[in-house]
Amino acid sequence: MWSYRLSAENLQELCGIFLSHTTIGKIAIGTAAKVADRLKDNVDVRNTFQKAKGETEFYADGVFVNTRNDDGKMEWREMKIGAFAKRECGLFALPIEWYTRKLPEPSVVSAFAAIVDKEEFQEHCQQMRRTLGVGGVTSALGDDAKWLWNTVRAVFGKTKECLDIFHGAEHISDCGKVLFESVQERTDWFERMRLVLLSEGFVGMERELGLLKTLDEKQQASVDTLLEYLQNNAHRLNYSERLAKGRAIGSGLIEGACKNLVGKRLKQTGACWRVPNANRIAILCAAIYSNQWKNAWKKPY
Protein backbone atom coordinates (compact mmCIF):
# COMPACT_ATOMS: atom_id res chain seq x y z
CA MET A 1 0.00 0.00 0.00
CA TRP A 2 3.03 2.29 0.22
CA SER A 3 2.57 3.79 -3.25
CA TYR A 4 -1.09 4.58 -2.53
CA ARG A 5 -0.14 6.25 0.75
CA LEU A 6 2.52 8.31 -1.03
CA SER A 7 -0.01 9.32 -3.68
CA ALA A 8 -2.48 10.37 -0.97
CA GLU A 9 0.18 12.53 0.68
CA ASN A 10 1.20 14.16 -2.63
CA LEU A 11 -2.40 14.89 -3.62
CA GLN A 12 -3.03 16.52 -0.29
CA GLU A 13 0.20 18.55 -0.24
CA LEU A 14 0.37 19.61 -3.89
CA CYS A 15 -3.28 19.75 -4.95
CA GLY A 16 -5.27 20.10 -1.76
CA ILE A 17 -7.19 16.92 -2.64
CA PHE A 18 -7.99 14.62 0.27
CA LEU A 19 -8.36 10.93 -0.66
CA SER A 20 -7.57 7.88 1.41
CA HIS A 21 -4.91 5.47 0.20
CA THR A 22 -7.51 2.71 -0.09
CA THR A 23 -9.64 4.88 -2.39
CA ILE A 24 -6.62 5.60 -4.58
CA GLY A 25 -5.89 1.88 -4.75
CA LYS A 26 -9.43 1.12 -5.88
CA ILE A 27 -9.23 3.86 -8.53
CA ALA A 28 -5.92 2.51 -9.85
CA ILE A 29 -7.22 -1.04 -10.10
CA GLY A 30 -10.48 0.09 -11.66
CA THR A 31 -8.67 2.27 -14.22
CA ALA A 32 -6.39 -0.53 -15.46
CA ALA A 33 -9.03 -2.22 -17.62
CA LYS A 34 -9.84 1.10 -19.29
CA VAL A 35 -6.14 1.68 -19.97
CA ALA A 36 -5.83 -1.77 -21.56
CA ASP A 37 -8.84 -1.11 -23.84
CA ARG A 38 -7.55 2.27 -24.91
CA LEU A 39 -4.11 0.94 -25.78
CA LYS A 40 -5.56 -2.06 -27.63
CA ASP A 41 -7.60 0.16 -29.95
CA ASN A 42 -5.28 3.16 -30.15
CA VAL A 43 -3.88 3.66 -33.66
CA ASP A 44 -0.97 5.68 -32.28
CA VAL A 45 0.38 2.57 -30.55
CA ARG A 46 0.41 0.64 -33.83
CA ASN A 47 1.79 3.55 -35.83
CA THR A 48 4.61 4.16 -33.37
CA PHE A 49 5.67 0.52 -33.52
CA GLN A 50 5.31 0.28 -37.29
CA LYS A 51 7.38 3.43 -37.93
CA ALA A 52 10.16 2.46 -35.53
CA LYS A 53 13.38 1.31 -37.18
CA GLY A 54 14.93 -2.12 -36.82
CA GLU A 55 14.11 -5.80 -36.76
CA THR A 56 11.25 -7.11 -34.65
CA GLU A 57 12.30 -9.15 -31.61
CA PHE A 58 10.23 -11.02 -29.06
CA TYR A 59 11.29 -11.64 -25.47
CA ALA A 60 9.59 -13.55 -22.67
CA ASP A 61 10.34 -14.52 -19.08
CA GLY A 62 8.62 -15.07 -15.76
CA VAL A 63 8.96 -13.76 -12.22
CA PHE A 64 7.23 -15.04 -9.10
CA VAL A 65 4.84 -12.80 -7.17
CA ASN A 66 3.46 -13.45 -3.68
CA THR A 67 -0.32 -13.93 -3.95
CA ARG A 68 -3.21 -14.81 -1.65
CA ASN A 69 -5.74 -17.45 -2.69
CA ASP A 70 -9.48 -17.29 -2.12
CA ASP A 71 -9.02 -19.43 0.99
CA GLY A 72 -6.57 -16.89 2.40
CA LYS A 73 -3.41 -18.94 1.90
CA MET A 74 -0.33 -17.30 0.43
CA GLU A 75 1.19 -18.79 -2.72
CA TRP A 76 3.98 -17.74 -5.06
CA ARG A 77 2.60 -17.51 -8.61
CA GLU A 78 4.55 -16.88 -11.80
CA MET A 79 3.80 -13.67 -13.61
CA LYS A 80 4.64 -14.19 -17.28
CA ILE A 81 6.10 -11.22 -19.12
CA GLY A 82 6.35 -10.67 -22.86
CA ALA A 83 7.85 -7.84 -24.87
CA PHE A 84 7.94 -6.91 -28.54
CA ALA A 85 10.81 -4.66 -29.52
CA LYS A 86 12.38 -3.18 -32.61
CA ARG A 87 16.13 -2.80 -32.75
CA GLU A 88 18.54 -1.89 -35.53
CA CYS A 89 21.42 -4.29 -36.10
CA GLY A 90 24.79 -3.30 -34.77
CA LEU A 91 28.24 -3.74 -36.28
CA PHE A 92 29.93 -7.05 -36.97
CA ALA A 93 31.52 -8.48 -33.83
CA LEU A 94 33.70 -11.49 -33.07
CA PRO A 95 32.77 -13.86 -30.22
CA ILE A 96 35.60 -12.46 -28.11
CA GLU A 97 34.04 -8.99 -28.50
CA TRP A 98 30.54 -10.03 -27.36
CA TYR A 99 30.62 -8.14 -24.06
CA THR A 100 32.39 -4.97 -25.21
CA ARG A 101 30.48 -4.34 -28.44
CA LYS A 102 27.90 -1.55 -28.45
CA LEU A 103 24.49 -2.83 -29.47
CA PRO A 104 21.93 -0.20 -30.52
CA GLU A 105 19.18 0.42 -27.99
CA PRO A 106 15.65 -0.69 -28.96
CA SER A 107 13.82 1.99 -30.92
CA VAL A 108 10.50 0.92 -29.38
CA VAL A 109 9.33 -1.59 -26.75
CA SER A 110 5.82 -2.83 -26.03
CA ALA A 111 5.52 -5.07 -22.96
CA PHE A 112 2.74 -6.90 -21.16
CA ALA A 113 2.50 -9.11 -18.08
CA ALA A 114 -0.03 -11.26 -16.24
CA ILE A 115 -0.37 -14.20 -13.88
CA VAL A 116 -1.92 -16.65 -16.35
CA ASP A 117 -1.41 -20.17 -17.67
CA LYS A 118 0.51 -20.76 -20.90
CA GLU A 119 -2.61 -20.89 -23.09
CA GLU A 120 -3.83 -17.53 -21.78
CA PHE A 121 -0.34 -16.07 -22.20
CA GLN A 122 -0.35 -17.20 -25.83
CA GLU A 123 -3.61 -15.32 -26.31
CA HIS A 124 -2.04 -12.23 -24.73
CA CYS A 125 0.79 -12.52 -27.27
CA GLN A 126 -1.67 -12.85 -30.14
CA GLN A 127 -3.60 -9.81 -28.91
CA MET A 128 -0.42 -7.74 -28.72
CA ARG A 129 0.51 -8.87 -32.24
CA ARG A 130 -2.81 -7.57 -33.51
CA THR A 131 -2.45 -4.32 -31.61
CA LEU A 132 1.02 -3.67 -33.03
CA GLY A 133 0.34 -5.05 -36.50
CA VAL A 134 3.12 -7.60 -36.21
CA GLY A 135 3.22 -10.62 -38.49
CA GLY A 136 6.34 -12.61 -37.71
CA VAL A 137 9.41 -11.74 -35.69
CA THR A 138 13.05 -11.81 -36.73
CA SER A 139 14.07 -13.67 -33.59
CA ALA A 140 12.95 -14.68 -30.10
CA LEU A 141 15.16 -14.60 -27.01
CA GLY A 142 14.78 -16.09 -23.54
CA ASP A 143 15.93 -18.70 -21.06
CA ASP A 144 15.28 -22.45 -21.26
CA ALA A 145 11.69 -22.44 -19.90
CA LYS A 146 9.58 -24.85 -21.96
CA TRP A 147 6.43 -22.70 -21.77
CA LEU A 148 8.39 -19.83 -23.32
CA TRP A 149 9.49 -21.70 -26.43
CA ASN A 150 6.14 -23.46 -26.77
CA THR A 151 4.57 -20.01 -26.84
CA VAL A 152 7.02 -18.80 -29.48
CA ARG A 153 6.25 -21.73 -31.76
CA ALA A 154 2.49 -21.51 -31.18
CA VAL A 155 2.32 -17.77 -31.86
CA PHE A 156 5.02 -17.18 -34.48
CA GLY A 157 5.64 -20.59 -35.99
CA LYS A 158 9.22 -21.30 -37.02
CA THR A 159 11.53 -18.42 -36.16
CA LYS A 160 15.13 -17.93 -35.09
CA GLU A 161 15.43 -18.73 -31.38
CA CYS A 162 18.29 -17.65 -29.14
CA LEU A 163 19.08 -18.85 -25.65
CA ASP A 164 20.14 -15.94 -23.47
CA ILE A 165 23.93 -16.13 -23.26
CA PHE A 166 23.93 -15.34 -19.56
CA HIS A 167 21.71 -18.34 -18.79
CA GLY A 168 23.96 -20.60 -20.85
CA ALA A 169 27.06 -19.25 -19.15
CA GLU A 170 25.47 -19.73 -15.73
CA HIS A 171 25.11 -23.47 -16.39
CA ILE A 172 28.76 -23.65 -17.45
CA SER A 173 29.76 -21.86 -14.23
CA ASP A 174 27.73 -24.29 -12.12
CA CYS A 175 29.51 -27.22 -13.75
CA GLY A 176 32.92 -25.58 -13.21
CA LYS A 177 32.24 -25.30 -9.49
CA VAL A 178 31.92 -29.09 -9.34
CA LEU A 179 34.92 -29.83 -11.55
CA PHE A 180 37.52 -27.55 -9.94
CA GLU A 181 38.37 -26.69 -6.34
CA SER A 182 40.72 -23.85 -7.24
CA VAL A 183 38.98 -20.55 -7.91
CA GLN A 184 41.56 -19.65 -10.53
CA GLU A 185 41.21 -22.98 -12.37
CA ARG A 186 37.45 -22.62 -12.24
CA THR A 187 37.59 -19.07 -13.63
CA ASP A 188 40.04 -19.94 -16.41
CA TRP A 189 37.96 -22.96 -17.48
CA PHE A 190 34.72 -20.99 -17.40
CA GLU A 191 36.09 -18.18 -19.58
CA ARG A 192 37.49 -20.66 -22.09
CA MET A 193 34.25 -22.66 -22.25
CA ARG A 194 32.17 -19.52 -22.62
CA LEU A 195 34.27 -18.51 -25.62
CA VAL A 196 33.84 -22.01 -27.09
CA LEU A 197 30.07 -21.69 -26.63
CA LEU A 198 30.05 -18.29 -28.31
CA SER A 199 32.24 -19.47 -31.18
CA GLU A 200 31.04 -23.01 -31.90
CA GLY A 201 27.81 -23.59 -30.02
CA PHE A 202 26.88 -27.12 -29.00
CA VAL A 203 29.40 -28.85 -31.30
CA GLY A 204 32.34 -27.13 -29.63
CA MET A 205 31.02 -27.68 -26.12
CA GLU A 206 30.38 -31.36 -26.79
CA ARG A 207 33.96 -31.76 -28.01
CA GLU A 208 35.52 -29.92 -25.07
CA LEU A 209 33.45 -31.66 -22.41
CA GLY A 210 34.30 -35.02 -24.01
CA LEU A 211 37.99 -34.32 -23.45
CA LEU A 212 37.58 -34.21 -19.67
CA LYS A 213 39.16 -37.30 -18.09
CA THR A 214 39.35 -38.96 -14.65
CA LEU A 215 36.07 -37.59 -13.42
CA ASP A 216 34.46 -38.91 -10.27
CA GLU A 217 30.76 -39.78 -10.16
CA LYS A 218 29.65 -36.33 -9.02
CA GLN A 219 31.73 -34.56 -11.63
CA GLN A 220 30.52 -36.84 -14.42
CA ALA A 221 26.92 -36.24 -13.40
CA SER A 222 27.49 -32.48 -13.57
CA VAL A 223 29.07 -32.74 -17.04
CA ASP A 224 26.20 -34.94 -18.25
CA THR A 225 23.67 -32.42 -16.93
CA LEU A 226 25.40 -29.58 -18.74
CA LEU A 227 25.61 -31.58 -21.96
CA GLU A 228 21.93 -32.45 -21.81
CA TYR A 229 21.00 -28.81 -21.20
CA LEU A 230 23.10 -27.62 -24.14
CA GLN A 231 21.84 -30.38 -26.44
CA ASN A 232 18.23 -29.48 -25.68
CA ASN A 233 19.03 -25.91 -26.73
CA ALA A 234 21.49 -26.73 -29.53
CA HIS A 235 19.51 -24.84 -32.19
CA ARG A 236 19.42 -21.76 -29.95
CA LEU A 237 23.20 -21.45 -29.57
CA ASN A 238 23.95 -19.67 -32.86
CA TYR A 239 25.80 -16.85 -31.10
CA SER A 240 28.61 -16.48 -33.61
CA GLU A 241 26.17 -15.92 -36.47
CA ARG A 242 24.12 -13.43 -34.49
CA LEU A 243 27.22 -11.49 -33.43
CA ALA A 244 28.38 -11.31 -37.03
CA LYS A 245 25.00 -9.86 -38.03
CA GLY A 246 24.93 -7.38 -35.14
CA ARG A 247 22.00 -8.98 -33.32
CA ALA A 248 21.29 -9.38 -29.62
CA ILE A 249 22.37 -12.59 -27.86
CA GLY A 250 21.17 -11.67 -24.38
CA SER A 251 17.69 -11.16 -22.94
CA GLY A 252 18.63 -8.16 -20.83
CA LEU A 253 15.56 -6.31 -22.08
CA ILE A 254 13.17 -8.82 -20.54
CA GLU A 255 15.33 -9.20 -17.43
CA GLY A 256 14.96 -5.46 -17.00
CA ALA A 257 11.21 -5.83 -17.38
CA CYS A 258 11.18 -8.48 -14.64
CA LYS A 259 12.97 -6.06 -12.34
CA ASN A 260 11.40 -2.75 -13.28
CA LEU A 261 7.98 -3.65 -14.68
CA VAL A 262 7.07 -6.28 -12.09
CA GLY A 263 9.62 -6.43 -9.30
CA LYS A 264 9.73 -2.74 -8.41
CA ARG A 265 5.95 -2.54 -7.87
CA LEU A 266 4.66 -6.05 -7.15
CA LYS A 267 7.51 -7.61 -5.16
CA GLN A 268 7.85 -5.14 -2.32
CA THR A 269 8.78 -6.52 1.09
CA GLY A 270 5.69 -7.98 2.73
CA ALA A 271 3.48 -7.44 -0.32
CA CYS A 272 0.80 -10.03 -1.04
CA TRP A 273 -1.64 -9.70 -3.94
CA ARG A 274 -4.94 -11.06 -5.09
CA VAL A 275 -4.27 -12.31 -8.62
CA PRO A 276 -6.87 -10.05 -10.37
CA ASN A 277 -5.44 -6.98 -8.63
CA ALA A 278 -1.84 -7.95 -9.47
CA ASN A 279 -2.78 -8.38 -13.13
CA ARG A 280 -4.47 -4.99 -13.26
CA ILE A 281 -1.54 -3.20 -11.68
CA ALA A 282 0.72 -5.02 -14.17
CA ILE A 283 -1.27 -3.36 -16.97
CA LEU A 284 -0.42 0.08 -15.58
CA CYS A 285 3.23 -0.86 -15.02
CA ALA A 286 3.50 -2.20 -18.59
CA ALA A 287 2.04 1.02 -20.01
CA ILE A 288 4.70 3.04 -18.18
CA TYR A 289 7.52 0.62 -19.06
CA SER A 290 6.47 0.71 -22.74
CA ASN A 291 6.32 4.52 -22.73
CA GLN A 292 2.60 4.40 -23.57
CA TRP A 293 1.25 6.35 -20.60
CA LYS A 294 0.12 9.33 -22.67
CA ASN A 295 -1.57 7.11 -25.24
CA ALA A 296 -3.34 5.31 -22.40
CA TRP A 297 -5.35 8.46 -21.74
CA LYS A 298 -6.33 9.12 -25.33
CA LYS A 299 -9.82 8.03 -26.25
CA PRO A 300 -9.90 5.66 -29.28
CA TYR A 301 -11.92 6.79 -32.28
C-alpha positions as CSV (number, residue, x, y, z in Angstrom):
1,M,0.0,0.0,0.0
2,W,3.0,2.3,0.2
3,S,2.6,3.8,-3.3
4,Y,-1.1,4.6,-2.5
5,R,-0.1,6.3,0.7
6,L,2.5,8.3,-1.0
7,S,0.0,9.3,-3.7
8,A,-2.5,10.4,-1.0
9,E,0.2,12.5,0.7
10,N,1.2,14.2,-2.6
11,L,-2.4,14.9,-3.6
12,Q,-3.0,16.5,-0.3
13,E,0.2,18.5,-0.2
14,L,0.4,19.6,-3.9
15,C,-3.3,19.7,-5.0
16,G,-5.3,20.1,-1.8
17,I,-7.2,16.9,-2.6
18,F,-8.0,14.6,0.3
19,L,-8.4,10.9,-0.7
20,S,-7.6,7.9,1.4
21,H,-4.9,5.5,0.2
22,T,-7.5,2.7,-0.1
23,T,-9.6,4.9,-2.4
24,I,-6.6,5.6,-4.6
25,G,-5.9,1.9,-4.7
26,K,-9.4,1.1,-5.9
27,I,-9.2,3.9,-8.5
28,A,-5.9,2.5,-9.8
29,I,-7.2,-1.0,-10.1
30,G,-10.5,0.1,-11.7
31,T,-8.7,2.3,-14.2
32,A,-6.4,-0.5,-15.5
33,A,-9.0,-2.2,-17.6
34,K,-9.8,1.1,-19.3
35,V,-6.1,1.7,-20.0
36,A,-5.8,-1.8,-21.6
37,D,-8.8,-1.1,-23.8
38,R,-7.5,2.3,-24.9
39,L,-4.1,0.9,-25.8
40,K,-5.6,-2.1,-27.6
41,D,-7.6,0.2,-30.0
42,N,-5.3,3.2,-30.2
43,V,-3.9,3.7,-33.7
44,D,-1.0,5.7,-32.3
45,V,0.4,2.6,-30.6
46,R,0.4,0.6,-33.8
47,N,1.8,3.6,-35.8
48,T,4.6,4.2,-33.4
49,F,5.7,0.5,-33.5
50,Q,5.3,0.3,-37.3
51,K,7.4,3.4,-37.9
52,A,10.2,2.5,-35.5
53,K,13.4,1.3,-37.2
54,G,14.9,-2.1,-36.8
55,E,14.1,-5.8,-36.8
56,T,11.3,-7.1,-34.6
57,E,12.3,-9.1,-31.6
58,F,10.2,-11.0,-29.1
59,Y,11.3,-11.6,-25.5
60,A,9.6,-13.6,-22.7
61,D,10.3,-14.5,-19.1
62,G,8.6,-15.1,-15.8
63,V,9.0,-13.8,-12.2
64,F,7.2,-15.0,-9.1
65,V,4.8,-12.8,-7.2
66,N,3.5,-13.5,-3.7
67,T,-0.3,-13.9,-3.9
68,R,-3.2,-14.8,-1.7
69,N,-5.7,-17.5,-2.7
70,D,-9.5,-17.3,-2.1
71,D,-9.0,-19.4,1.0
72,G,-6.6,-16.9,2.4
73,K,-3.4,-18.9,1.9
74,M,-0.3,-17.3,0.4
75,E,1.2,-18.8,-2.7
76,W,4.0,-17.7,-5.1
77,R,2.6,-17.5,-8.6
78,E,4.6,-16.9,-11.8
79,M,3.8,-13.7,-13.6
80,K,4.6,-14.2,-17.3
81,I,6.1,-11.2,-19.1
82,G,6.3,-10.7,-22.9
83,A,7.8,-7.8,-24.9
84,F,7.9,-6.9,-28.5
85,A,10.8,-4.7,-29.5
86,K,12.4,-3.2,-32.6
87,R,16.1,-2.8,-32.8
88,E,18.5,-1.9,-35.5
89,C,21.4,-4.3,-36.1
90,G,24.8,-3.3,-34.8
91,L,28.2,-3.7,-36.3
92,F,29.9,-7.0,-37.0
93,A,31.5,-8.5,-33.8
94,L,33.7,-11.5,-33.1
95,P,32.8,-13.9,-30.2
96,I,35.6,-12.5,-28.1
97,E,34.0,-9.0,-28.5
98,W,30.5,-10.0,-27.4
99,Y,30.6,-8.1,-24.1
100,T,32.4,-5.0,-25.2
101,R,30.5,-4.3,-28.4
102,K,27.9,-1.6,-28.4
103,L,24.5,-2.8,-29.5
104,P,21.9,-0.2,-30.5
105,E,19.2,0.4,-28.0
106,P,15.7,-0.7,-29.0
107,S,13.8,2.0,-30.9
108,V,10.5,0.9,-29.4
109,V,9.3,-1.6,-26.7
110,S,5.8,-2.8,-26.0
111,A,5.5,-5.1,-23.0
112,F,2.7,-6.9,-21.2
113,A,2.5,-9.1,-18.1
114,A,0.0,-11.3,-16.2
115,I,-0.4,-14.2,-13.9
116,V,-1.9,-16.7,-16.4
117,D,-1.4,-20.2,-17.7
118,K,0.5,-20.8,-20.9
119,E,-2.6,-20.9,-23.1
120,E,-3.8,-17.5,-21.8
121,F,-0.3,-16.1,-22.2
122,Q,-0.3,-17.2,-25.8
123,E,-3.6,-15.3,-26.3
124,H,-2.0,-12.2,-24.7
125,C,0.8,-12.5,-27.3
126,Q,-1.7,-12.8,-30.1
127,Q,-3.6,-9.8,-28.9
128,M,-0.4,-7.7,-28.7
129,R,0.5,-8.9,-32.2
130,R,-2.8,-7.6,-33.5
131,T,-2.5,-4.3,-31.6
132,L,1.0,-3.7,-33.0
133,G,0.3,-5.0,-36.5
134,V,3.1,-7.6,-36.2
135,G,3.2,-10.6,-38.5
136,G,6.3,-12.6,-37.7
137,V,9.4,-11.7,-35.7
138,T,13.0,-11.8,-36.7
139,S,14.1,-13.7,-33.6
140,A,13.0,-14.7,-30.1
141,L,15.2,-14.6,-27.0
142,G,14.8,-16.1,-23.5
143,D,15.9,-18.7,-21.1
144,D,15.3,-22.5,-21.3
145,A,11.7,-22.4,-19.9
146,K,9.6,-24.9,-22.0
147,W,6.4,-22.7,-21.8
148,L,8.4,-19.8,-23.3
149,W,9.5,-21.7,-26.4
150,N,6.1,-23.5,-26.8
151,T,4.6,-20.0,-26.8
152,V,7.0,-18.8,-29.5
153,R,6.3,-21.7,-31.8
154,A,2.5,-21.5,-31.2
155,V,2.3,-17.8,-31.9
156,F,5.0,-17.2,-34.5
157,G,5.6,-20.6,-36.0
158,K,9.2,-21.3,-37.0
159,T,11.5,-18.4,-36.2
160,K,15.1,-17.9,-35.1
161,E,15.4,-18.7,-31.4
162,C,18.3,-17.6,-29.1
163,L,19.1,-18.8,-25.6
164,D,20.1,-15.9,-23.5
165,I,23.9,-16.1,-23.3
166,F,23.9,-15.3,-19.6
167,H,21.7,-18.3,-18.8
168,G,24.0,-20.6,-20.8
169,A,27.1,-19.2,-19.2
170,E,25.5,-19.7,-15.7
171,H,25.1,-23.5,-16.4
172,I,28.8,-23.7,-17.5
173,S,29.8,-21.9,-14.2
174,D,27.7,-24.3,-12.1
175,C,29.5,-27.2,-13.8
176,G,32.9,-25.6,-13.2
177,K,32.2,-25.3,-9.5
178,V,31.9,-29.1,-9.3
179,L,34.9,-29.8,-11.6
180,F,37.5,-27.6,-9.9
181,E,38.4,-26.7,-6.3
182,S,40.7,-23.9,-7.2
183,V,39.0,-20.6,-7.9
184,Q,41.6,-19.7,-10.5
185,E,41.2,-23.0,-12.4
186,R,37.4,-22.6,-12.2
187,T,37.6,-19.1,-13.6
188,D,40.0,-19.9,-16.4
189,W,38.0,-23.0,-17.5
190,F,34.7,-21.0,-17.4
191,E,36.1,-18.2,-19.6
192,R,37.5,-20.7,-22.1
193,M,34.3,-22.7,-22.2
194,R,32.2,-19.5,-22.6
195,L,34.3,-18.5,-25.6
196,V,33.8,-22.0,-27.1
197,L,30.1,-21.7,-26.6
198,L,30.1,-18.3,-28.3
199,S,32.2,-19.5,-31.2
200,E,31.0,-23.0,-31.9
201,G,27.8,-23.6,-30.0
202,F,26.9,-27.1,-29.0
203,V,29.4,-28.9,-31.3
204,G,32.3,-27.1,-29.6
205,M,31.0,-27.7,-26.1
206,E,30.4,-31.4,-26.8
207,R,34.0,-31.8,-28.0
208,E,35.5,-29.9,-25.1
209,L,33.5,-31.7,-22.4
210,G,34.3,-35.0,-24.0
211,L,38.0,-34.3,-23.4
212,L,37.6,-34.2,-19.7
213,K,39.2,-37.3,-18.1
214,T,39.4,-39.0,-14.6
215,L,36.1,-37.6,-13.4
216,D,34.5,-38.9,-10.3
217,E,30.8,-39.8,-10.2
218,K,29.7,-36.3,-9.0
219,Q,31.7,-34.6,-11.6
220,Q,30.5,-36.8,-14.4
221,A,26.9,-36.2,-13.4
222,S,27.5,-32.5,-13.6
223,V,29.1,-32.7,-17.0
224,D,26.2,-34.9,-18.3
225,T,23.7,-32.4,-16.9
226,L,25.4,-29.6,-18.7
227,L,25.6,-31.6,-22.0
228,E,21.9,-32.4,-21.8
229,Y,21.0,-28.8,-21.2
230,L,23.1,-27.6,-24.1
231,Q,21.8,-30.4,-26.4
232,N,18.2,-29.5,-25.7
233,N,19.0,-25.9,-26.7
234,A,21.5,-26.7,-29.5
235,H,19.5,-24.8,-32.2
236,R,19.4,-21.8,-30.0
237,L,23.2,-21.5,-29.6
238,N,24.0,-19.7,-32.9
239,Y,25.8,-16.9,-31.1
240,S,28.6,-16.5,-33.6
241,E,26.2,-15.9,-36.5
242,R,24.1,-13.4,-34.5
243,L,27.2,-11.5,-33.4
244,A,28.4,-11.3,-37.0
245,K,25.0,-9.9,-38.0
246,G,24.9,-7.4,-35.1
247,R,22.0,-9.0,-33.3
248,A,21.3,-9.4,-29.6
249,I,22.4,-12.6,-27.9
250,G,21.2,-11.7,-24.4
251,S,17.7,-11.2,-22.9
252,G,18.6,-8.2,-20.8
253,L,15.6,-6.3,-22.1
254,I,13.2,-8.8,-20.5
255,E,15.3,-9.2,-17.4
256,G,15.0,-5.5,-17.0
257,A,11.2,-5.8,-17.4
258,C,11.2,-8.5,-14.6
259,K,13.0,-6.1,-12.3
260,N,11.4,-2.7,-13.3
261,L,8.0,-3.6,-14.7
262,V,7.1,-6.3,-12.1
263,G,9.6,-6.4,-9.3
264,K,9.7,-2.7,-8.4
265,R,6.0,-2.5,-7.9
266,L,4.7,-6.0,-7.1
267,K,7.5,-7.6,-5.2
268,Q,7.8,-5.1,-2.3
269,T,8.8,-6.5,1.1
270,G,5.7,-8.0,2.7
271,A,3.5,-7.4,-0.3
272,C,0.8,-10.0,-1.0
273,W,-1.6,-9.7,-3.9
274,R,-4.9,-11.1,-5.1
275,V,-4.3,-12.3,-8.6
276,P,-6.9,-10.1,-10.4
277,N,-5.4,-7.0,-8.6
278,A,-1.8,-8.0,-9.5
279,N,-2.8,-8.4,-13.1
280,R,-4.5,-5.0,-13.3
281,I,-1.5,-3.2,-11.7
282,A,0.7,-5.0,-14.2
283,I,-1.3,-3.4,-17.0
284,L,-0.4,0.1,-15.6
285,C,3.2,-0.9,-15.0
286,A,3.5,-2.2,-18.6
287,A,2.0,1.0,-20.0
288,I,4.7,3.0,-18.2
289,Y,7.5,0.6,-19.1
290,S,6.5,0.7,-22.7
291,N,6.3,4.5,-22.7
292,Q,2.6,4.4,-23.6
293,W,1.2,6.3,-20.6
294,K,0.1,9.3,-22.7
295,N,-1.6,7.1,-25.2
296,A,-3.3,5.3,-22.4
297,W,-5.4,8.5,-21.7
298,K,-6.3,9.1,-25.3
299,K,-9.8,8.0,-26.3
300,P,-9.9,5.7,-29.3
301,Y,-11.9,6.8,-32.3
